[in-house]
Amino acid sequence: MIDETIASVERKKAQLDALRPLSASAMAQLRAHYDVDLIFSALRSASAKSSATTSPDIRPAARPT
């Protein structure tokens, strides 16, 4: 079992190593993606903290007459 896991990890590492070094374009795309992802996560986290400390203003939707 452990031998199979080690062999699997070694195969996956070899696949990753074959992709290195990344092109400048690929690196720029990764940086942009992670910048957006980190900003989104930070904003979501800040929003969750602020909504946890304030009571929500929830009103039922008006029914059409």
N, C-alpha and C positions, 0 to 999 in steps of 0.2 A: 504494500500500500504506500509506504513512504517513498520507496524507490520510484513508483509511478508518479507520485506528486513531484518529486525532484526532477524527473525527466521532463514532465510537463512544463515546469517552471523554466528549465534550461531551454526547451524549444521556444517558449514564448519570449524569453530574453534574447535568443538568437534572432527571432523575427523583429523585435524592437531594435536591436543593434544594426540590423540590415537597413533600417530606415534612417539611421544617423549618418551624418549630421543633417538636421532639417534645413530646408532652404530658407532664405531670408523672408520670402513671401509667407511660407508656412508659419514661421515664428511670429511674424506680424499678425497673422490671422489668429493665432493662439492667444497672443497678448491681448488683442482687442476683445476676443471672446471672454477671457477671464476678467478683464477690466469691467466689462458689462455685468458679468455674473457676480463679481464681488460687490459692485455698487448696488445691484438689485438686492442681494442678500443683506447688505448693511441697511438699506432703506427698509426692507421688510422686517428686519429685526428691530429697528428703531420704532417702526410703526406698531409692532406687536407689543413692545414695552409701553408705549404711550397709551395704547388702547386698554391695556391691562390696568392702568392706574386711573382711568377716567371711566365714568359710566356711559355706556353707549346711548345715543339718542335714537331709539328705535320706535317708529310709529307704524301702525298697521296701514297697509295701502288702502286708499280710498276705493270704495266699490262703485262701479258705474251705476248710474240710476236709470 
